[in-house]
Every structure is written in C-alpha cells, then in structure tokens.
C-alpha cells in the first residue's frame, strides 16, 4: 500500500491561482496541522493537510 502524496501538488491560491509559498507559520490543531502561507498577491492562505481551506485578504 502506498500512501504517498504527490510532492508536485502544492496548495494554490484561490484568488490568483499561484502555488503557495513556504508556510510562514504552522499550528497544530485537533484537526491536523494548519499552515499559513502568504501568497504573492498578498493573501494569507490557510492550509490544512495540504488543502487550502481559506484565504484572508491580509488586511489587519
Ligand atoms: Zn494569490
């Protein structure tokens, strides 16, 4: 049984479609590891288990 996730598959920004960059921060939650990565367009991507579950405009 192979349980390998394709290394070439990166979460992409839902806004501009660019692949997410290196995560800026990582948080361990009950649902798994949540990562935050900032896209080139300025949005913050919320990535859970390799999937983008949210994107913030980054205004704060
Ligand atoms: Zn983007």
PDB file of the backbone (N, CA, C, O) and the ligand in Angstrom, with CONECT records:
HET     ZN  A 101       1
ATOM      1  N   UNK A   1       0.828  -1.194   0.000  1.00  0.00           N
ATOM      2  CA  UNK A   1       0.000   0.000   0.000  1.00  0.00           C
ATOM      3  C   UNK A   1       0.872   1.257   0.000  1.00  0.00           C
ATOM      4  O   UNK A   1       1.753   1.432   0.842  1.00  0.00           O
ATOM      5  N   UNK A   2       0.603   2.095  -0.942  1.00  0.00           N
ATOM      6  CA  UNK A   2       1.362   3.340  -0.975  1.00  0.00           C
ATOM      7  C   UNK A   2       0.485   4.472  -0.483  1.00  0.00           C
ATOM      8  O   UNK A   2      -0.659   4.631  -0.911  1.00  0.00           O
ATOM      9  N   UNK A   3       1.023   5.224   0.390  1.00  0.00           N
ATOM     10  CA  UNK A   3       0.288   6.339   0.950  1.00  0.00           C
ATOM     11  C   UNK A   3       1.104   7.611   0.771  1.00  0.00           C
ATOM     12  O   UNK A   3       1.323   8.387   1.701  1.00  0.00           O
ATOM     13  N   UNK A   4       1.535   7.783  -0.458  1.00  0.00           N
ATOM     14  CA  UNK A   4       2.428   8.898  -0.726  1.00  0.00           C
ATOM     15  C   UNK A   4       1.678  10.015  -1.443  1.00  0.00           C
ATOM     16  O   UNK A   4       0.992   9.794  -2.441  1.00  0.00           O
ATOM     17  N   UNK A   5       1.827  11.191  -0.914  1.00  0.00           N
ATOM     18  CA  UNK A   5       1.186  12.350  -1.548  1.00  0.00           C
ATOM     19  C   UNK A   5       2.154  12.936  -2.566  1.00  0.00           C
ATOM     20  O   UNK A   5       3.345  13.104  -2.302  1.00  0.00           O
ATOM     21  N   UNK A   6       1.614  13.236  -3.716  1.00  0.00           N
ATOM     22  CA  UNK A   6       2.453  13.778  -4.774  1.00  0.00           C
ATOM     23  C   UNK A   6       3.170  15.042  -4.312  1.00  0.00           C
ATOM     24  O   UNK A   6       2.549  15.991  -3.832  1.00  0.00           O
ATOM     25  N   UNK A   7       4.457  15.032  -4.465  1.00  0.00           N
ATOM     26  CA  UNK A   7       5.249  16.161  -4.000  1.00  0.00           C
ATOM     27  C   UNK A   7       5.027  17.387  -4.877  1.00  0.00           C
ATOM     28  O   UNK A   7       5.245  18.520  -4.448  1.00  0.00           O
ATOM     29  N   UNK A   8       4.597  17.150  -6.092  1.00  0.00           N
ATOM     30  CA  UNK A   8       4.426  18.269  -7.001  1.00  0.00           C
ATOM     31  C   UNK A   8       3.115  18.994  -6.810  1.00  0.00           C
ATOM     32  O   UNK A   8       2.851  20.003  -7.463  1.00  0.00           O
ATOM     33  N   UNK A   9       2.299  18.480  -5.920  1.00  0.00           N
ATOM     34  CA  UNK A   9       0.990  19.082  -5.715  1.00  0.00           C
ATOM     35  C   UNK A   9       1.023  20.038  -4.537  1.00  0.00           C
ATOM     36  O   UNK A   9       1.069  19.621  -3.380  1.00  0.00           O
ATOM     37  N   UNK A  10       0.999  21.316  -4.847  1.00  0.00           N
ATOM     38  CA  UNK A  10       1.005  22.306  -3.785  1.00  0.00           C
ATOM     39  C   UNK A  10      -0.339  23.016  -3.749  1.00  0.00           C
ATOM     40  O   UNK A  10      -0.990  23.194  -4.779  1.00  0.00           O
ATOM     41  N   UNK A  11      -0.738  23.410  -2.575  1.00  0.00           N
ATOM     42  CA  UNK A  11      -1.974  24.180  -2.483  1.00  0.00           C
ATOM     43  C   UNK A  11      -1.826  25.492  -3.242  1.00  0.00           C
ATOM     44  O   UNK A  11      -0.792  26.155  -3.162  1.00  0.00           O
ATOM     45  N   UNK A  12      -2.864  25.856  -3.972  1.00  0.00           N
ATOM     46  CA  UNK A  12      -2.809  27.072  -4.773  1.00  0.00           C
ATOM     47  C   UNK A  12      -3.762  28.121  -4.228  1.00  0.00           C
ATOM     48  O   UNK A  12      -4.785  27.801  -3.622  1.00  0.00           O
ATOM     49  N   UNK A  13      -3.416  29.351  -4.451  1.00  0.00           N
ATOM     50  CA  UNK A  13      -4.230  30.468  -4.010  1.00  0.00           C
ATOM     51  C   UNK A  13      -5.546  30.481  -4.788  1.00  0.00           C
ATOM     52  O   UNK A  13      -5.526  30.446  -6.019  1.00  0.00           O
ATOM     53  N   UNK A  14      -6.681  30.530  -4.105  1.00  0.00           N
ATOM     54  CA  UNK A  14      -7.972  30.553  -4.791  1.00  0.00           C
ATOM     55  C   UNK A  14      -8.222  31.873  -5.507  1.00  0.00           C
ATOM     56  O   UNK A  14      -9.133  31.983  -6.328  1.00  0.00           O
ATOM     57  N   UNK A  15      -7.428  32.847  -5.198  1.00  0.00           N
ATOM     58  CA  UNK A  15      -7.638  34.161  -5.790  1.00  0.00           C
ATOM     59  C   UNK A  15      -6.873  34.323  -7.098  1.00  0.00           C
ATOM     60  O   UNK A  15      -7.436  34.749  -8.106  1.00  0.00           O
ATOM     61  N   UNK A  16      -5.602  33.986  -7.077  1.00  0.00           N
ATOM     62  CA  UNK A  16      -4.784  34.220  -8.261  1.00  0.00           C
ATOM     63  C   UNK A  16      -4.266  32.919  -8.867  1.00  0.00           C
ATOM     64  O   UNK A  16      -3.733  32.924  -9.977  1.00  0.00           O
ATOM     65  N   UNK A  17      -4.418  31.811  -8.151  1.00  0.00           N
ATOM     66  CA  UNK A  17      -4.042  30.522  -8.705  1.00  0.00           C
ATOM     67  C   UNK A  17      -2.580  30.165  -8.562  1.00  0.00           C
ATOM     68  O   UNK A  17      -2.163  29.086  -8.984  1.00  0.00           O
ATOM     69  N   UNK A  18      -1.809  31.034  -7.983  1.00  0.00           N
ATOM     70  CA  UNK A  18      -0.391  30.730  -7.801  1.00  0.00           C
ATOM     71  C   UNK A  18      -0.211  29.712  -6.679  1.00  0.00           C
ATOM     72  O   UNK A  18      -0.974  29.691  -5.713  1.00  0.00           O
ATOM     73  N   UNK A  19       0.790  28.888  -6.818  1.00  0.00           N
ATOM     74  CA  UNK A  19       1.056  27.930  -5.743  1.00  0.00           C
ATOM     75  C   UNK A  19       1.541  28.640  -4.491  1.00  0.00           C
ATOM     76  O   UNK A  19       2.260  29.637  -4.558  1.00  0.00           O
ATOM     77  N   UNK A  20       1.136  28.112  -3.362  1.00  0.00           N
ATOM     78  CA  UNK A  20       1.520  28.715  -2.098  1.00  0.00           C
ATOM     79  C   UNK A  20       3.021  28.592  -1.887  1.00  0.00           C
ATOM     80  O   UNK A  20       3.654  27.623  -2.307  1.00  0.00           O
ATOM     81  N   UNK A  21       3.560  29.581  -1.238  1.00  0.00           N
ATOM     82  CA  UNK A  21       4.990  29.580  -0.957  1.00  0.00           C
ATOM     83  C   UNK A  21       5.257  28.838   0.347  1.00  0.00           C
ATOM     84  O   UNK A  21       4.370  28.187   0.900  1.00  0.00           O
ATOM     85  N   UNK A  22       6.443  28.942   0.809  1.00  0.00           N
ATOM     86  CA  UNK A  22       6.802  28.291   2.071  1.00  0.00           C
ATOM     87  C   UNK A  22       5.947  28.845   3.198  1.00  0.00           C
ATOM     88  O   UNK A  22       5.829  30.060   3.355  1.00  0.00           O
ATOM     89  N   UNK A  23       5.349  27.949   3.986  1.00  0.00           N
ATOM     90  CA  UNK A  23       4.485  28.408   5.079  1.00  0.00           C
ATOM     91  C   UNK A  23       5.224  29.330   6.044  1.00  0.00           C
ATOM     92  O   UNK A  23       6.366  29.074   6.425  1.00  0.00           O
ATOM     93  N   UNK A  24       4.549  30.399   6.425  1.00  0.00           N
ATOM     94  CA  UNK A  24       5.145  31.348   7.348  1.00  0.00           C
ATOM     95  C   UNK A  24       5.007  30.871   8.784  1.00  0.00           C
ATOM     96  O   UNK A  24       5.836  31.178   9.641  1.00  0.00           O
ATOM     97  N   UNK A  25       3.944  30.114   9.030  1.00  0.00           N
ATOM     98  CA  UNK A  25       3.741  29.618  10.384  1.00  0.00           C
ATOM     99  C   UNK A  25       2.964  28.311  10.349  1.00  0.00           C
ATOM    100  O   UNK A  25       2.234  28.030   9.398  1.00  0.00           O
ATOM    101  N   UNK A  26       3.130  27.534  11.381  1.00  0.00           N
ATOM    102  CA  UNK A  26       2.470  26.236  11.468  1.00  0.00           C
ATOM    103  C   UNK A  26       1.809  26.101  12.829  1.00  0.00           C
ATOM    104  O   UNK A  26       2.387  26.449  13.858  1.00  0.00           O
ATOM    105  N   UNK A  27       0.594  25.591  12.812  1.00  0.00           N
ATOM    106  CA  UNK A  27      -0.133  25.413  14.063  1.00  0.00           C
ATOM    107  C   UNK A  27      -0.707  24.002  14.135  1.00  0.00           C
ATOM    108  O   UNK A  27      -1.300  23.506  13.177  1.00  0.00           O
ATOM    109  N   UNK A  28      -0.524  23.383  15.261  1.00  0.00           N
ATOM    110  CA  UNK A  28      -1.079  22.048  15.453  1.00  0.00           C
ATOM    111  C   UNK A  28      -2.472  22.168  16.075  1.00  0.00           C
ATOM    112  O   UNK A  28      -2.641  22.741  17.152  1.00  0.00           O
ATOM    113  N   UNK A  29      -3.446  21.626  15.386  1.00  0.00           N
ATOM    114  CA  UNK A  29      -4.805  21.672  15.899  1.00  0.00           C
ATOM    115  C   UNK A  29      -5.351  20.255  16.021  1.00  0.00           C
ATOM    116  O   UNK A  29      -4.691  19.282  15.655  1.00  0.00           O
ATOM    117  N   UNK A  30      -6.575  20.160  16.545  1.00  0.00           N
ATOM    118  CA  UNK A  30      -7.184  18.846  16.712  1.00  0.00           C
ATOM    119  C   UNK A  30      -7.504  18.209  15.367  1.00  0.00           C
ATOM    120  O   UNK A  30      -7.661  16.992  15.267  1.00  0.00           O
ATOM    121  N   UNK A  31      -7.600  19.044  14.330  1.00  0.00           N
ATOM    122  CA  UNK A  31      -7.930  18.532  13.003  1.00  0.00           C
ATOM    123  C   UNK A  31      -6.693  18.228  12.182  1.00  0.00           C
ATOM    124  O   UNK A  31      -6.787  17.648  11.100  1.00  0.00           O
ATOM    125  N   UNK A  32      -5.547  18.613  12.686  1.00  0.00           N
ATOM    126  CA  UNK A  32      -4.315  18.367  11.955  1.00  0.00           C
ATOM    127  C   UNK A  32      -3.417  19.597  12.004  1.00  0.00           C
ATOM    128  O   UNK A  32      -3.584  20.494  12.830  1.00  0.00           O
ATOM    129  N   UNK A  33      -2.472  19.599  11.096  1.00  0.00           N
ATOM    130  CA  UNK A  33      -1.524  20.704  11.064  1.00  0.00           C
ATOM    131  C   UNK A  33      -2.028  21.783  10.113  1.00  0.00           C
ATOM    132  O   UNK A  33      -2.228  21.543   8.922  1.00  0.00           O
ATOM    133  N   UNK A  34      -2.222  22.949  10.654  1.00  0.00           N
ATOM    134  CA  UNK A  34      -2.676  24.080   9.852  1.00  0.00           C
ATOM    135  C   UNK A  34      -1.480  24.977   9.569  1.00  0.00           C
ATOM    136  O   UNK A  34      -0.728  25.355  10.467  1.00  0.00           O
ATOM    137  N   UNK A  35      -1.335  25.299   8.306  1.00  0.00           N
ATOM    138  CA  UNK A  35      -0.225  26.167   7.926  1.00  0.00           C
ATOM    139  C   UNK A  35      -0.748  27.454   7.315  1.00  0.00           C
ATOM    140  O   UNK A  35      -1.788  27.481   6.658  1.00  0.00           O
ATOM    141  N   UNK A  36      -0.004  28.504   7.550  1.00  0.00           N
ATOM    142  CA  UNK A  36      -0.350  29.788   6.961  1.00  0.00           C
ATOM    143  C   UNK A  36       0.777  30.201   6.024  1.00  0.00           C
ATOM    144  O   UNK A  36       1.947  30.248   6.404  1.00  0.00           O
ATOM    145  N   UNK A  37       0.386  30.499   4.784  1.00  0.00           N
ATOM    146  CA  UNK A  37       1.381  30.930   3.816  1.00  0.00           C
ATOM    147  C   UNK A  37       0.887  32.174   3.107  1.00  0.00           C
ATOM    148  O   UNK A  37      -0.291  32.267   2.762  1.00  0.00           O
ATOM    149  N   UNK A  38       1.759  33.111   2.890  1.00  0.00           N
ATOM    150  CA  UNK A  38       1.349  34.330   2.225  1.00  0.00           C
ATOM    151  C   UNK A  38       1.602  34.224   0.726  1.00  0.00           C
ATOM    152  O   UNK A  38       2.701  33.890   0.283  1.00  0.00           O
ATOM    153  N   UNK A  39       0.573  34.511  -0.030  1.00  0.00           N
ATOM    154  CA  UNK A  39       0.683  34.429  -1.474  1.00  0.00           C
ATOM    155  C   UNK A  39       1.343  35.688  -2.007  1.00  0.00           C
ATOM    156  O   UNK A  39       1.438  36.707  -1.324  1.00  0.00           O
ATOM    157  N   UNK A  40       1.796  35.584  -3.251  1.00  0.00           N
ATOM    158  CA  UNK A  40       2.426  36.730  -3.889  1.00  0.00           C
ATOM    159  C   UNK A  40       1.439  37.871  -4.081  1.00  0.00           C
ATOM    160  O   UNK A  40       1.840  39.029  -4.202  1.00  0.00           O
ATOM    161  N   UNK A  41       0.132  37.543  -4.108  1.00  0.00           N
ATOM    162  CA  UNK A  41      -0.877  38.577  -4.302  1.00  0.00           C
ATOM    163  C   UNK A  41      -1.237  39.248  -2.985  1.00  0.00           C
ATOM    164  O   UNK A  41      -2.011  40.205  -2.960  1.00  0.00           O
ATOM    165  N   UNK A  42      -0.680  38.752  -1.903  1.00  0.00           N
ATOM    166  CA  UNK A  42      -0.879  39.416  -0.621  1.00  0.00           C
ATOM    167  C   UNK A  42      -1.846  38.708   0.304  1.00  0.00           C
ATOM    168  O   UNK A  42      -1.983  39.091   1.466  1.00  0.00           O
ATOM    169  N   UNK A  43      -2.521  37.678  -0.193  1.00  0.00           N
ATOM    170  CA  UNK A  43      -3.465  36.955   0.643  1.00  0.00           C
ATOM    171  C   UNK A  43      -2.746  35.935   1.519  1.00  0.00           C
ATOM    172  O   UNK A  43      -1.686  35.416   1.172  1.00  0.00           O
ATOM    173  N   UNK A  44      -3.357  35.673   2.654  1.00  0.00           N
ATOM    174  CA  UNK A  44      -2.866  34.617   3.525  1.00  0.00           C
ATOM    175  C   UNK A  44      -3.677  33.358   3.258  1.00  0.00           C
ATOM    176  O   UNK A  44      -4.901  33.353   3.385  1.00  0.00           O
ATOM    177  N   UNK A  45      -2.983  32.298   2.888  1.00  0.00           N
ATOM    178  CA  UNK A  45      -3.660  31.041   2.626  1.00  0.00           C
ATOM    179  C   UNK A  45      -3.634  30.188   3.877  1.00  0.00           C
ATOM    180  O   UNK A  45      -2.593  30.034   4.516  1.00  0.00           O
ATOM    181  N   UNK A  46      -4.785  29.636   4.225  1.00  0.00           N
ATOM    182  CA  UNK A  46      -4.873  28.721   5.358  1.00  0.00           C
ATOM    183  C   UNK A  46      -4.911  27.310   4.791  1.00  0.00           C
ATOM    184  O   UNK A  46      -5.849  26.936   4.088  1.00  0.00           O
ATOM    185  N   UNK A  47      -3.887  26.536   5.104  1.00  0.00           N
ATOM    186  CA  UNK A  47      -3.734  25.212   4.507  1.00  0.00           C
ATOM    187  C   UNK A  47      -3.842  24.143   5.584  1.00  0.00           C
ATOM    188  O   UNK A  47      -3.108  24.154   6.572  1.00  0.00           O
ATOM    189  N   UNK A  48      -4.771  23.221   5.370  1.00  0.00           N
ATOM    190  CA  UNK A  48      -4.929  22.104   6.293  1.00  0.00           C
ATOM    191  C   UNK A  48      -4.725  20.809   5.526  1.00  0.00           C
ATOM    192  O   UNK A  48      -5.444  20.523   4.568  1.00  0.00           O
ATOM    193  N   UNK A  49      -3.761  20.046   5.945  1.00  0.00           N
ATOM    194  CA  UNK A  49      -3.463  18.758   5.315  1.00  0.00           C
ATOM    195  C   UNK A  49      -3.256  18.906   3.802  1.00  0.00           C
ATOM    196  O   UNK A  49      -3.713  18.079   3.012  1.00  0.00           O
ATOM    197  N   UNK A  50      -2.564  19.968   3.426  1.00  0.00           N
ATOM    198  CA  UNK A  50      -2.226  20.137   2.020  1.00  0.00           C
ATOM    199  C   UNK A  50      -3.318  20.756   1.180  1.00  0.00           C
ATOM    200  O   UNK A  50      -3.169  20.893  -0.034  1.00  0.00           O
ATOM    201  N   UNK A  51      -4.419  21.134   1.816  1.00  0.00           N
ATOM    202  CA  UNK A  51      -5.512  21.744   1.061  1.00  0.00           C
ATOM    203  C   UNK A  51      -5.805  23.134   1.591  1.00  0.00           C
ATOM    204  O   UNK A  51      -5.796  23.373   2.799  1.00  0.00           O
ATOM    205  N   UNK A  52      -6.065  24.040   0.668  1.00  0.00           N
ATOM    206  CA  UNK A  52      -6.391  25.401   1.072  1.00  0.00           C
ATOM    207  C   UNK A  52      -7.825  25.438   1.571  1.00  0.00           C
ATOM    208  O   UNK A  52      -8.758  25.148   0.821  1.00  0.00           O
ATOM    209  N   UNK A  53      -7.997  25.790   2.822  1.00  0.00           N
ATOM    210  CA  UNK A  53      -9.342  25.826   3.401  1.00  0.00           C
ATOM    211  C   UNK A  53      -9.812  27.257   3.604  1.00  0.00           C
ATOM    212  O   UNK A  53     -10.953  27.497   3.997  1.00  0.00           O
ATOM    213  N   UNK A  54      -8.926  28.198   3.333  1.00  0.00           N
ATOM    214  CA  UNK A  54      -9.347  29.579   3.493  1.00  0.00           C
ATOM    215  C   UNK A  54      -8.273  30.533   3.018  1.00  0.00           C
ATOM    216  O   UNK A  54      -7.098  30.180   2.921  1.00  0.00           O
ATOM    217  N   UNK A  55      -8.701  31.756   2.723  1.00  0.00           N
ATOM    218  CA  UNK A  55      -7.750  32.775   2.311  1.00  0.00           C
ATOM    219  C   UNK A  55      -8.222  34.121   2.838  1.00  0.00           C
ATOM    220  O   UNK A  55      -9.376  34.513   2.668  1.00  0.00           O
ATOM    221  N   UNK A  56      -7.308  34.802   3.474  1.00  0.00           N
ATOM    222  CA  UNK A  56      -7.647  36.109   4.005  1.00  0.00           C
ATOM    223  C   UNK A  56      -6.963  37.194   3.185  1.00  0.00           C
ATOM    224  O   UNK A  56      -5.888  36.994   2.621  1.00  0.00           O
ATOM    225  N   UNK A  57      -7.609  38.329   3.139  1.00  0.00           N
ATOM    226  CA  UNK A  57      -7.065  39.426   2.357  1.00  0.00           C
ATOM    227  C   UNK A  57      -5.773  39.956   2.976  1.00  0.00           C
ATOM    228  O   UNK A  57      -4.969  40.608   2.311  1.00  0.00           O
ATOM    229  N   UNK A  58      -5.597  39.667   4.233  1.00  0.00           N
ATOM    230  CA  UNK A  58      -4.370  40.087   4.887  1.00  0.00           C
ATOM    231  C   UNK A  58      -4.459  41.471   5.492  1.00  0.00           C
ATOM    232  O   UNK A  58      -3.509  41.945   6.116  1.00  0.00           O
ATOM    233  N   UNK A  59      -5.591  42.118   5.312  1.00  0.00           N
ATOM    234  CA  UNK A  59      -5.771  43.423   5.909  1.00  0.00           C
ATOM    235  C   UNK A  59      -5.947  43.270   7.414  1.00  0.00           C
ATOM    236  O   UNK A  59      -6.773  42.485   7.880  1.00  0.00           O
ATOM    237  N   UNK A  60      -5.201  43.989   8.124  1.00  0.00           N
ATOM    238  CA  UNK A  60      -5.365  43.794   9.536  1.00  0.00           C
ATOM    239  C   UNK A  60      -4.758  44.939  10.267  1.00  0.00           C
ATOM    240  O   UNK A  60      -4.789  44.972  11.497  1.00  0.00           O
TER     241      UNK A  60
HETATM  242 ZN    ZN A 101      -2.728  34.740  -4.636  1.00  0.00          ZN
END
